[in-house]
Every structure is written in C-alpha cells, then in structure tokens.
Amino acid sequence: MTQLKLDTLSDRIKAHKTALVHIVKPPVCTERAQHYTEMYQQHLDKPIPVRRALALAHHLAERTIWIKHDELIVGNQASEVRAAPIFPEYTVSWIEKEIDDLADRPGAGFFRK
C-alpha cells in the first residue's frame, strides 16, 4: 500500500486530511431516509417509479447543502462530513435489525445521534 508523505501535501490538504482522520465514528445521516419516507407515505396510491421520482425531487429540494471553507470541489451525499446516508428505497430490513448496534460494530462503527 502506498503511503502519502505529509510533507508533500499543501497546507490546505493537510488541514482537510487532519479534520477527516479525527472522525473515528462517523455519524449516520437520516435526512435522506426522512425525505424519502415522507414522500412514499404521501403518495401510496402512485406506482413505485413515480414515488421514487417524487422522493428524489423532494430530497434534492430540501436537503442540507454545505460547502466547507477552502474546498475546490464541492458536493456531498449527507448532511455532515463523513456521515453515512440511509437509502430506504433499496431495503430497510438491515436497518431495522442493526440500527441499535451501529455504534458497536467492530471496525466500521457509526455514531447514532
């Protein structure tokens, strides 16, 4: 595995790397799951592809947008740095089984607020 030498990184990159490395247990972001659940519940009479489209539109309109200082490329998939979003349109069975134990998972734990 190739090791990055910190002395070759710019001050900006060093600061970003330091900020990310110190997040030991990233948070779980429920924002996407909440937006999708709202739309699915409001449109039970519509076909699944239509519900997915409405849910995506709702999520894109309502999601948290943040741009960190000194970022050259912006964009994120969650409401916080290194947060893990939940995708309820694929499956929720694993979420129901594991939500209480996410923080205790060895090697890949998540902080649950």
C-alpha distances in whole Angstrom, upper triangle without the diagonal:
4,6,10,13,16,18,17,18,22,24,24,20,20,23,21,18,20,22,20,18,21,22,21,23,24,27,29,31,34,35,34,36,39,40,39,41,44,44,44,47,49,49,49,52,50,48,44,43,45,44,40,41,43,41,38,41,42,38,37,41,40,37,35,34,32,31,29,30,28,27,27,26,28,28,27,27,29,31,29,25,23,25,25,28,30,32,35,36,34,34,35,36,32,33,36,35,32,33,34,31,29,28,28,25,22,19,20,23,25,28,31,34
4,7,9,13,15,14,15,18,21,21,17,17,20,19,16,18,21,19,17,21,22,22,24,24,28,29,31,34,36,35,37,40,40,40,42,45,45,45,48,50,50,50,53,51,49,45,44,46,45,41,42,44,41,38,41,42,38,37,40,40,36,35,33,31,29,28,28,26,24,24,24,26,27,26,27,29,31,28,25,22,26,26,29,31,33,36,37,35,36,37,38,34,35,38,37,34,35,36,33,30,30,30,27,25,21,22,25,27,29,32,35
4,6,9,12,11,12,16,18,19,15,14,17,17,14,15,18,17,15,18,20,20,23,23,27,29,30,34,35,35,36,39,40,40,42,45,45,46,48,50,50,51,54,51,50,46,45,47,45,42,43,44,41,39,41,42,38,37,40,39,36,34,32,30,28,26,26,24,23,23,23,25,26,26,27,28,30,27,23,21,25,26,29,31,33,37,38,36,37,38,38,35,35,38,37,34,34,36,33,30,29,29,27,24,21,22,24,26,28,31,33
4,6,9,8,8,12,14,15,12,11,14,14,11,13,16,15,14,17,19,20,23,22,26,28,29,33,34,34,36,38,39,39,42,44,44,45,48,49,50,51,53,51,49,46,44,46,45,41,42,43,40,38,40,40,37,35,38,38,34,32,30,28,25,23,23,21,20,20,20,23,24,24,26,27,28,25,21,20,24,25,28,31,33,36,38,36,37,38,39,36,35,39,38,35,35,36,33,30,29,30,28,26,22,23,25,26,28,31,33
4,5,6,7,11,13,15,12,10,14,15,12,13,17,16,15,18,20,21,25,25,28,31,32,36,36,36,39,41,41,42,44,46,47,48,50,52,52,54,56,54,53,49,48,49,48,44,45,46,43,41,42,43,39,38,41,40,36,34,32,29,27,24,23,21,21,21,22,24,26,26,28,29,30,27,23,23,26,28,31,34,36,40,41,40,41,41,42,39,38,42,41,38,38,39,36,33,31,32,30,28,25,25,27,28,30,33,35
4,5,5,8,9,12,9,7,11,12,10,10,14,14,13,16,18,20,23,23,26,29,30,34,35,35,37,39,40,41,43,45,46,47,49,51,51,53,56,53,52,49,47,48,47,44,44,45,42,40,41,41,38,36,39,38,34,32,30,27,24,21,21,18,18,19,21,23,25,25,27,28,28,25,21,21,25,27,30,33,35,39,41,39,40,41,42,39,38,41,41,37,37,38,35,32,30,31,30,28,25,25,27,27,28,32,33
4,6,8,9,12,11,9,12,14,13,13,17,18,17,19,22,23,27,27,30,33,34,37,38,38,41,43,43,44,46,48,49,50,52,54,54,56,59,56,55,52,50,51,50,47,47,48,45,42,44,44,41,39,41,41,37,34,32,29,26,23,22,19,20,20,22,25,27,28,30,31,31,28,24,24,28,30,33,37,39,42,44,43,44,44,46,42,42,45,44,41,40,41,39,36,34,35,34,32,28,29,30,31,32,35,36
4,7,9,12,10,9,13,14,13,14,18,18,18,20,23,24,28,27,30,33,33,37,37,37,40,42,42,43,46,47,48,49,52,53,53,55,57,55,54,50,48,50,49,45,45,46,44,41,42,43,39,38,40,40,36,34,31,28,25,22,21,18,19,18,20,23,25,26,29,30,31,28,24,24,28,30,33,36,38,41,43,42,43,44,45,42,41,45,44,41,41,42,40,36,35,36,34,33,29,29,31,31,32,36,37
4,7,8,6,6,10,11,10,12,14,15,15,18,20,22,25,24,27,30,30,34,34,34,37,39,39,40,42,44,44,46,48,49,50,52,54,52,51,47,45,47,45,42,42,43,41,38,39,39,36,34,36,36,32,30,27,24,21,19,17,15,15,15,17,19,22,23,26,26,27,24,21,21,25,27,29,33,35,38,40,39,40,41,43,40,39,42,42,39,38,39,37,34,32,34,32,31,27,27,29,29,29,33,34
4,5,5,6,9,10,11,12,14,16,16,19,21,23,26,25,28,30,30,34,33,34,37,38,38,40,42,43,44,46,48,49,50,52,54,52,51,48,46,46,45,42,42,43,40,37,38,39,35,33,35,35,31,29,26,23,20,17,15,12,13,13,16,18,21,22,26,26,27,24,20,21,25,28,30,34,35,39,40,40,41,42,44,41,40,43,43,40,39,40,38,35,34,35,34,33,30,29,30,30,30,33,34
4,6,5,6,9,10,10,12,14,15,17,19,22,25,24,26,29,29,33,32,33,36,37,37,39,42,43,43,45,47,48,49,51,54,52,51,48,46,47,45,42,42,42,40,37,38,38,35,33,35,34,31,28,25,22,18,15,13,11,12,14,16,18,21,22,25,26,25,22,19,21,24,27,29,33,35,39,40,40,41,42,44,41,39,42,43,39,38,39,37,34,32,34,34,33,29,29,30,29,29,32,32
4,6,5,6,9,10,11,13,14,16,18,21,23,22,24,27,26,30,29,30,33,34,34,36,38,39,40,42,44,45,46,48,50,48,47,44,43,43,42,39,38,39,36,34,34,34,31,29,31,30,27,24,21,18,15,12,10,7,9,10,13,15,17,19,22,22,22,19,16,18,21,24,26,30,32,36,37,37,39,39,41,38,37,40,41,37,36,37,36,32,31,33,32,32,28,27,28,27,27,29,30
4,5,5,6,8,10,11,12,14,16,19,21,20,22,25,25,29,28,29,32,33,33,35,37,38,39,41,43,44,45,47,49,47,46,43,41,42,41,37,37,38,35,33,34,34,30,29,31,30,27,24,22,18,16,13,12,9,9,11,12,14,17,17,21,21,21,19,15,16,20,22,25,28,30,34,35,35,36,37,39,36,34,38,38,35,34,35,34,30,29,31,30,29,25,25,26,25,25,28,29
4,6,5,6,9,10,10,12,15,17,20,20,22,25,26,29,29,30,33,34,35,36,39,40,41,42,44,46,47,48,51,49,48,45,43,44,43,39,39,40,38,35,36,36,33,31,33,32,29,26,24,20,18,15,14,12,12,14,16,17,19,20,22,23,23,19,16,17,20,23,26,29,32,35,37,36,37,38,39,36,35,38,38,35,34,35,33,29,28,30,29,28,24,24,25,24,25,28,28
4,5,5,6,9,10,11,13,16,19,18,20,23,24,27,27,28,31,32,33,34,37,38,39,41,42,43,45,47,49,47,47,44,42,43,41,38,38,39,36,33,34,34,31,29,31,30,26,23,21,18,15,12,11,10,11,14,15,16,18,18,21,21,20,17,14,15,19,22,24,28,30,34,36,36,37,36,38,35,34,37,37,34,32,33,32,28,26,29,28,27,24,24,24,23,23,26,26
4,6,5,6,9,10,12,15,17,15,18,20,21,24,24,25,28,29,29,31,33,34,35,37,39,40,41,43,46,44,43,40,39,39,38,34,34,35,32,30,31,31,27,26,28,27,23,20,18,15,13,10,10,9,9,11,12,13,15,15,17,17,17,14,11,12,15,18,21,25,27,30,32,32,33,33,35,32,31,34,34,31,29,31,29,26,24,27,26,25,22,21,22,20,20,23,24
4,5,5,6,9,10,13,16,15,18,20,21,25,25,26,28,30,31,32,34,36,37,38,40,41,43,44,47,45,44,41,39,40,39,35,36,36,34,31,33,32,29,28,30,29,25,23,21,18,16,13,14,13,12,14,15,15,17,16,18,18,19,16,12,12,16,18,21,25,27,30,32,32,33,33,34,31,30,33,33,30,29,30,28,24,23,25,24,23,20,19,20,19,20,23,24
4,6,5,6,9,12,15,14,17,21,22,25,26,27,29,31,32,33,35,37,38,39,41,43,44,45,48,47,46,43,42,42,40,37,38,38,35,33,35,34,30,30,32,30,26,24,22,19,17,14,14,14,14,17,18,18,19,18,20,20,20,16,13,13,16,19,22,26,28,32,34,34,34,34,35,32,30,34,33,30,29,29,28,24,22,24,24,23,20,19,20,19,19,22,23
4,6,6,7,11,13,12,14,18,18,22,23,24,26,28,28,30,32,33,35,36,38,39,41,42,45,44,43,40,39,40,38,35,35,35,32,30,32,31,27,27,28,27,23,20,19,16,15,11,12,13,13,16,16,16,17,16,18,17,16,12,9,10,13,17,20,23,26,29,31,31,32,31,33,30,28,31,31,28,26,27,26,22,20,23,22,22,19,18,18,17,17,20,20
4,5,6,9,11,10,12,15,16,20,21,22,24,26,27,28,30,31,33,34,36,37,39,40,43,41,41,37,36,37,35,32,33,33,30,28,30,29,25,25,27,26,22,19,18,16,15,12,14,14,13,16,16,15,15,14,15,15,15,11,8,7,11,14,17,20,23,26,29,28,29,28,30,27,25,28,28,25,24,25,23,20,18,20,20,19,16,15,15,14,15,18,19
4,6,7,10,10,14,17,19,22,24,25,26,28,29,31,32,34,36,36,38,40,41,42,46,44,43,39,39,40,38,35,36,36,33,31,33,32,29,28,31,29,25,23,22,19,19,16,17,17,17,19,19,19,19,17,18,18,18,14,11,10,13,16,19,22,25,28,31,30,30,29,31,27,26,29,29,25,24,25,23,19,18,19,18,17,14,14,15,14,15,19,20
4,6,9,10,13,16,18,22,23,25,26,28,29,31,32,34,36,37,38,40,41,42,46,44,44,40,40,41,38,36,37,37,33,32,34,33,29,29,31,29,25,23,22,20,19,17,18,18,18,21,21,20,21,19,20,18,18,14,11,11,13,16,19,22,26,29,31,31,31,30,31,28,26,29,28,25,23,24,22,19,16,18,18,17,15,15,14,14,13,17,18
4,6,6,9,12,14,18,20,21,22,24,26,27,28,30,32,33,34,36,38,39,42,41,40,37,37,37,35,32,33,34,30,29,31,29,26,26,28,26,22,20,20,18,18,16,18,19,18,21,20,19,19,16,17,15,15,11,9,8,10,12,16,19,22,25,28,27,27,26,27,24,22,25,25,21,20,20,19,15,13,15,15,15,13,12,11,10,10,13,14
4,6,10,13,16,19,21,22,23,25,27,28,29,31,33,33,35,37,39,39,43,42,41,37,37,38,36,33,35,35,31,30,32,31,28,28,30,28,25,22,23,21,22,20,22,23,22,24,24,22,22,19,19,17,17,14,12,10,11,13,17,19,22,25,28,27,26,25,26,23,21,24,23,19,18,18,16,13,11,12,12,12,10,9,9,9,9,13,15
4,6,9,12,16,18,19,20,22,24,25,26,28,30,30,31,34,35,36,39,38,38,34,34,36,33,30,32,32,28,27,30,29,25,26,28,26,22,21,22,20,22,20,23,24,23,25,24,22,21,18,17,15,15,12,11,9,9,10,14,16,19,22,25,24,23,22,23,19,17,20,19,16,14,15,13,10,8,10,10,11,9,8,6,5,5,9,11
4,7,9,13,15,16,17,19,21,22,23,25,27,27,29,31,32,33,37,35,35,31,31,32,30,27,29,29,25,24,26,25,21,22,25,22,19,17,18,17,18,17,20,22,20,23,21,19,17,14,13,11,12,9,8,6,5,7,11,13,17,19,22,22,21,20,21,18,16,19,19,16,14,15,14,10,9,12,12,13,12,9,8,5,6,9,11
4,6,9,12,14,14,15,18,19,20,22,24,24,26,28,29,30,34,33,33,29,30,30,27,25,27,26,23,22,24,23,19,20,22,20,16,15,17,16,18,18,21,23,21,24,22,20,17,14,13,10,10,8,8,7,5,6,9,11,15,17,20,20,20,18,20,17,14,17,18,15,12,13,13,10,9,13,13,15,14,11,9,5,4,6,7
4,6,9,11,11,12,15,16,16,18,21,21,22,24,26,27,30,29,29,26,26,27,24,22,24,23,19,19,22,20,17,18,20,18,15,14,16,17,19,19,23,25,23,25,23,20,17,14,11,9,9,9,10,9,5,5,6,7,11,13,16,17,16,14,16,14,11,14,15,12,10,12,12,9,10,13,13,16,15,12,10,6,6,6,8
4,6,7,8,10,12,13,14,16,18,19,20,22,23,24,28,27,27,24,24,24,21,19,21,20,16,16,18,16,13,15,17,14,11,11,13,14,17,18,21,23,21,24,21,18,15,12,9,6,6,7,10,9,6,6,5,7,10,12,15,16,16,15,17,16,13,15,17,15,12,15,15,12,13,17,17,19,19,15,14,10,10,8,9
4,6,5,6,9,10,10,12,15,15,16,18,20,21,25,24,24,21,22,22,19,17,19,18,14,15,17,14,12,14,16,13,11,11,15,16,19,21,24,27,24,27,24,21,18,14,11,8,9,11,14,13,9,8,6,6,9,10,13,15,14,13,15,15,11,13,16,14,11,14,16,13,15,18,18,21,21,18,16,12,12,10,10
4,5,5,6,9,10,11,13,14,16,17,19,20,24,23,23,20,21,20,17,16,17,16,12,12,14,11,8,11,12,9,7,8,12,14,17,19,23,25,23,25,22,19,16,13,10,8,7,10,14,14,11,10,7,8,10,11,13,16,16,15,18,18,15,17,19,18,15,18,19,17,18,22,22,25,24,20,19,15,15,13,12
4,5,5,6,8,10,11,12,14,16,17,18,21,20,20,17,17,17,14,12,13,13,9,9,11,10,6,9,11,9,7,10,12,15,18,20,24,26,23,25,22,19,15,12,9,8,9,12,15,15,12,10,7,6,7,8,10,12,14,13,17,16,14,16,19,18,16,19,20,18,20,23,22,25,24,21,20,17,17,15,15
4,6,5,6,9,10,10,12,14,15,16,20,19,19,16,17,17,14,12,14,13,10,11,13,11,9,12,14,12,11,13,16,18,22,24,27,29,27,28,25,22,19,15,12,11,12,15,17,17,13,11,8,6,6,6,8,11,11,10,13,14,11,13,16,15,13,16,18,16,19,21,21,24,24,20,19,16,16,14,15
4,6,5,6,9,10,11,12,14,16,19,19,20,17,18,17,14,13,15,13,10,12,13,10,9,12,13,11,10,12,16,19,22,24,28,30,28,30,27,23,20,17,14,12,12,15,19,19,15,14,11,9,10,9,11,14,14,13,16,17,13,15,18,18,15,18,20,18,20,23,23,27,27,23,21,18,18,15,14
4,6,5,6,9,10,11,13,15,18,17,18,15,16,15,12,11,12,10,7,8,10,7,5,9,10,8,8,11,14,18,21,24,27,29,27,28,25,22,19,16,13,12,13,16,19,20,16,15,12,11,10,10,11,14,15,15,18,19,16,18,21,21,18,21,23,21,23,27,26,29,29,25,24,21,21,18,18
4,5,5,6,9,10,11,12,15,14,14,12,13,12,9,8,10,8,5,7,9,8,7,10,12,11,11,14,17,20,23,26,30,31,29,30,27,23,20,17,14,14,15,18,21,21,17,16,12,10,8,7,7,11,12,12,16,17,15,16,20,20,18,21,23,21,24,27,26,29,29,25,24,21,22,19,19
4,5,5,6,9,10,11,14,14,15,13,14,14,10,10,13,11,8,11,13,10,10,14,15,13,14,17,20,23,26,28,32,34,32,33,30,27,23,20,17,16,17,20,23,23,19,17,14,11,10,8,9,12,12,11,14,16,14,14,18,19,16,20,22,21,23,26,26,29,29,26,24,22,22,19,19
4,6,5,6,9,10,14,14,15,14,15,14,10,11,13,10,8,11,12,9,10,13,13,12,13,16,19,23,26,29,32,35,32,34,31,27,24,21,19,17,18,21,24,24,21,19,16,14,13,11,12,16,16,15,18,20,17,18,21,22,20,22,25,24,26,29,29,32,32,29,27,24,24,21,20
4,5,5,6,9,11,11,12,11,12,10,7,8,10,7,5,9,10,7,9,12,12,12,14,17,20,23,27,29,33,35,32,33,30,27,24,22,19,18,19,23,26,26,22,21,17,15,14,12,11,15,16,16,19,21,19,20,23,24,22,25,27,26,28,31,31,34,34,30,29,26,26,24,23
4,6,5,6,9,9,10,9,11,10,6,8,10,8,7,11,12,11,12,15,16,15,16,20,23,26,29,32,35,37,35,36,32,29,26,23,20,20,21,24,27,27,23,21,17,15,13,10,9,13,14,13,17,19,17,18,21,22,21,24,26,25,28,30,30,33,33,30,29,26,27,24,24
4,6,6,9,10,12,12,14,13,9,12,14,11,10,14,15,13,14,18,18,17,18,21,24,28,31,34,37,40,37,38,35,32,28,26,23,22,22,26,29,29,25,23,20,17,15,12,12,16,16,15,18,20,18,18,22,23,21,24,27,26,29,31,31,34,35,31,30,27,27,24,24
4,6,9,9,12,12,14,12,9,12,13,10,10,14,14,12,14,17,16,16,18,21,24,28,31,34,37,40,37,38,35,32,29,27,24,23,23,27,30,30,27,25,22,19,18,15,15,18,19,18,21,24,22,22,25,27,25,27,30,29,32,34,34,38,38,34,33,30,30,27,26
4,5,6,9,9,11,9,6,10,11,9,10,13,13,12,15,17,17,17,20,23,26,29,32,35,39,41,38,39,36,32,29,27,24,24,25,29,32,31,28,26,22,20,18,15,14,17,18,18,21,24,23,23,26,28,26,29,31,30,33,36,35,39,39,35,34,31,32,29,29
4,6,8,9,12,10,8,11,13,12,12,15,16,15,17,20,21,20,22,26,28,32,35,38,41,43,40,41,38,35,31,29,26,26,27,30,33,33,29,27,23,21,18,15,14,17,17,17,20,23,21,21,25,26,25,28,31,30,33,35,35,38,38,35,34,32,32,29,29
4,7,9,12,10,9,13,14,13,14,17,18,17,20,22,22,23,25,28,31,34,37,40,44,46,43,43,40,37,33,32,29,29,30,33,36,36,33,30,27,24,21,18,16,19,20,20,23,26,25,25,28,30,29,32,34,34,37,39,38,41,42,38,38,35,36,33,33
4,7,8,6,6,10,11,10,12,15,15,15,18,20,20,21,23,27,29,32,35,38,42,43,40,41,37,34,31,29,27,27,29,32,35,34,31,29,25,23,20,17,15,17,19,20,23,25,25,25,28,30,29,32,34,33,36,39,37,41,41,37,37,34,35,33,33
4,6,5,6,9,10,11,12,14,16,17,18,20,21,22,24,27,29,33,35,38,42,43,40,40,36,34,30,29,26,27,29,32,34,33,31,28,24,22,19,16,13,15,17,19,21,24,24,24,27,29,28,32,34,32,36,38,36,39,39,36,36,34,35,33,33
4,5,5,6,9,10,10,12,14,15,16,18,20,21,22,25,27,30,33,36,39,40,37,37,34,31,28,26,23,24,26,29,31,30,27,24,21,18,15,13,10,12,14,16,18,21,20,21,24,26,25,29,30,29,32,34,33,36,36,32,32,30,31,29,30
4,5,5,6,9,10,11,12,14,15,17,18,20,21,24,26,29,31,34,38,39,35,35,31,29,26,24,21,23,25,28,30,29,27,24,21,19,15,14,11,13,15,18,20,22,22,24,26,27,27,31,32,30,33,36,34,36,36,32,33,31,32,30,31
4,5,5,6,8,10,11,12,14,15,17,18,20,23,25,28,31,34,37,39,35,35,32,29,26,25,22,23,25,29,31,30,28,25,22,20,17,15,12,15,18,19,22,25,24,25,28,29,28,32,33,32,35,37,36,38,38,34,34,32,33,31,31
4,5,5,6,9,10,10,12,14,15,16,17,21,23,27,29,32,36,37,34,35,31,28,25,23,20,21,23,26,28,28,25,23,19,17,14,12,10,13,15,16,19,22,21,22,25,26,25,28,30,28,31,34,33,36,35,32,31,29,30,28,28
4,5,5,6,9,10,10,12,14,15,16,19,21,24,27,30,33,34,31,31,28,25,22,20,17,18,20,24,26,25,22,20,16,15,11,11,8,11,13,15,18,20,19,21,24,24,23,27,28,26,29,32,30,33,33,29,29,27,28,26,27
4,5,5,6,9,10,11,12,14,15,19,20,23,26,29,32,33,30,30,27,24,21,20,17,19,21,24,26,26,24,22,18,17,14,14,11,14,17,19,22,23,22,24,27,28,26,30,31,29,32,35,33,36,35,31,31,29,30,28,28
4,5,5,6,9,10,11,12,14,18,19,23,26,29,32,34,31,31,28,25,22,20,18,19,20,24,26,26,24,22,18,17,15,14,12,15,18,19,23,24,23,24,27,28,26,29,31,29,32,35,34,37,36,32,32,29,29,27,27
4,5,5,6,9,10,10,11,15,17,21,24,27,30,32,29,29,26,23,20,18,15,16,17,21,23,23,20,19,15,14,11,11,9,13,15,16,20,21,19,21,24,24,22,26,28,25,28,31,30,33,32,28,28,25,26,24,24
4,5,5,6,9,10,10,14,15,18,21,24,28,29,26,26,23,20,16,15,13,14,16,19,21,21,19,17,14,13,11,12,10,13,16,17,21,22,20,22,25,25,23,27,28,26,28,31,30,32,31,28,27,25,25,24,24
4,6,5,6,9,10,14,15,18,21,24,27,29,26,26,23,20,17,16,15,16,17,20,23,23,21,20,17,17,15,15,14,17,20,21,24,25,23,25,29,28,26,30,31,29,31,34,33,36,34,31,30,27,28,26,26
4,6,5,6,8,12,14,18,21,24,27,29,26,27,24,21,18,17,15,15,15,19,22,23,20,19,16,16,14,14,14,17,19,20,23,24,22,24,27,27,24,28,29,27,29,32,32,35,34,30,29,26,26,24,23
4,5,5,5,9,11,15,18,21,24,26,23,24,21,18,15,13,11,11,12,15,18,19,16,16,12,12,12,13,13,16,18,18,22,22,20,22,25,24,22,25,27,24,26,29,28,31,30,26,26,23,23,21,20
4,6,6,9,10,13,16,19,22,24,21,22,19,15,12,12,10,11,12,16,18,19,17,17,14,15,14,15,15,18,20,21,25,25,23,25,28,27,25,28,29,26,28,31,30,33,31,28,27,24,24,23,23
4,6,9,10,14,16,20,23,25,23,23,21,17,15,14,14,14,14,17,20,21,19,19,16,17,17,18,18,21,23,23,27,27,25,27,30,29,27,30,31,29,30,33,33,35,34,31,30,27,26,25,24
4,7,9,13,16,19,22,25,22,24,21,18,15,14,13,12,11,15,18,20,17,18,15,16,16,17,17,20,22,22,26,26,23,25,28,27,24,27,29,26,27,31,31,33,32,29,28,24,23,22,20
4,6,10,13,16,19,22,19,21,19,15,12,10,9,8,8,11,14,16,14,14,12,13,14,16,17,19,21,20,24,24,21,23,26,25,22,25,26,23,24,28,28,30,29,25,24,21,20,19,18
4,7,10,13,16,19,17,19,17,13,11,9,9,8,5,9,12,14,12,14,12,15,16,18,19,22,23,23,26,25,22,25,27,25,22,25,26,23,23,27,27,29,28,25,23,20,19,18,17
4,7,10,13,16,14,15,14,10,8,8,9,9,7,9,11,14,13,15,14,17,18,20,22,23,25,25,29,28,25,28,30,28,25,28,28,25,25,29,29,31,29,26,25,22,21,21,19
4,6,10,12,11,13,12,8,8,8,10,10,8,8,9,13,13,15,15,18,20,23,24,26,27,27,30,29,26,29,31,29,26,28,29,25,25,29,28,30,28,25,24,21,20,20,19
4,7,9,7,10,9,6,7,9,12,12,11,10,10,14,15,17,18,21,23,26,27,28,30,30,33,31,29,32,34,31,29,31,31,27,27,30,30,31,29,26,26,23,22,23,22
4,6,6,9,10,8,10,11,14,13,12,11,9,13,15,18,19,22,24,27,29,30,31,31,34,32,30,33,34,31,29,31,31,27,26,29,29,30,27,25,25,22,21,23,22
4,6,9,11,10,13,14,18,17,16,14,13,16,18,21,22,26,28,31,33,34,35,35,38,36,33,36,38,35,33,34,34,30,29,32,32,32,30,28,28,25,24,26,25
4,6,9,10,13,15,19,19,18,16,14,17,20,23,24,28,29,33,34,35,36,37,39,37,35,38,39,36,34,36,35,32,31,34,33,33,30,28,29,27,26,28,28
4,6,6,10,12,15,16,16,15,13,15,17,20,21,25,26,30,31,31,33,34,36,34,32,36,37,34,32,34,34,30,29,32,31,31,28,26,27,25,25,27,26
4,6,10,13,17,18,19,17,15,17,20,22,23,26,27,31,32,32,34,35,38,36,34,38,39,36,34,37,36,32,32,35,33,34,30,28,29,27,28,29,29
4,7,10,13,16,16,16,14,15,18,19,20,23,24,28,28,28,31,32,35,33,31,35,36,33,32,34,34,30,30,33,31,32,29,26,27,25,26,28,28
4,7,11,12,13,13,12,14,15,17,17,21,21,25,26,26,28,29,32,31,29,32,34,31,29,32,32,28,28,31,30,31,28,25,26,23,24,25,25
4,7,9,11,11,11,12,13,14,14,17,18,21,22,23,25,26,29,27,25,29,30,28,26,29,29,25,26,29,28,29,26,23,24,21,22,23,23
4,6,8,8,8,9,9,11,10,14,15,18,19,20,22,22,25,24,22,25,27,24,23,25,25,22,22,25,24,25,23,20,20,18,18,19,19
4,7,9,9,9,8,8,7,10,11,14,15,16,18,19,22,20,18,22,23,21,20,23,23,19,20,23,22,24,22,18,19,16,17,17,18
4,6,7,8,6,7,6,9,11,14,16,17,18,18,21,19,17,20,22,20,17,20,21,17,18,21,20,22,21,17,17,14,14,14,14
4,7,9,7,9,8,11,14,16,18,20,21,20,23,22,19,21,24,21,18,21,21,18,18,22,22,24,23,19,18,15,14,14,13
4,6,5,9,10,13,16,19,21,22,23,22,24,22,20,23,24,21,19,20,21,17,17,20,20,22,20,17,16,13,12,13,12
4,5,9,11,15,17,21,23,23,24,23,26,23,21,24,25,22,20,22,21,18,17,20,20,21,19,16,15,13,12,14,14
4,7,9,13,16,19,21,21,22,21,23,21,19,22,23,19,18,20,19,15,15,18,17,18,15,12,12,10,11,13,14
4,6,10,13,16,18,19,19,18,20,18,16,19,20,17,15,17,16,13,13,16,16,17,16,12,11,8,9,10,11
4,7,10,13,15,15,15,15,17,14,12,16,17,14,13,15,15,11,12,15,14,16,15,11,11,8,10,10,12
4,7,10,12,12,13,13,15,14,12,15,17,15,13,16,16,13,15,18,17,19,18,14,14,11,12,12,13
4,6,9,9,10,9,12,11,8,12,14,12,11,14,15,12,15,18,16,19,19,15,15,12,13,12,14
4,6,6,7,8,11,11,10,13,15,14,13,17,18,15,18,21,19,22,21,18,18,16,17,16,17
4,5,5,5,9,10,9,11,14,14,13,17,18,16,19,22,20,23,23,20,19,17,19,17,18
4,6,8,11,12,12,14,16,17,16,20,21,20,23,25,23,26,26,23,23,21,22,20,22
4,7,10,10,11,13,15,16,16,20,20,19,22,24,22,24,24,21,21,20,22,21,23
4,6,7,8,10,12,13,13,17,18,16,20,21,20,22,23,20,20,19,21,19,21
4,6,5,6,9,10,10,14,15,14,18,19,18,21,22,19,18,17,19,17,19
4,5,5,6,9,10,13,14,14,18,18,17,20,22,19,18,18,20,18,20
4,5,5,6,8,11,11,11,15,15,13,17,18,15,15,15,17,15,18
4,5,5,5,9,10,9,13,14,13,17,18,15,14,13,14,12,15
4,6,6,8,10,11,14,15,15,19,20,18,16,15,16,14,16
4,6,8,8,10,13,13,13,16,18,16,15,15,16,15,17
4,6,5,6,10,10,9,13,15,13,11,11,13,11,15
4,6,5,9,10,10,14,16,13,11,10,11,8,11
4,6,8,9,10,14,16,14,11,11,11,9,11
4,6,5,6,10,13,11,9,9,10,9,13
4,5,6,9,11,8,6,5,7,7,11
4,6,9,10,8,5,5,5,6,10
4,6,9,9,6,8,9,10,14
4,6,6,4,8,10,12,15
4,6,6,10,12,15,18
4,6,10,13,15,19
4,7,10,13,16
4,7,9,13
4,6,10
4,6
4
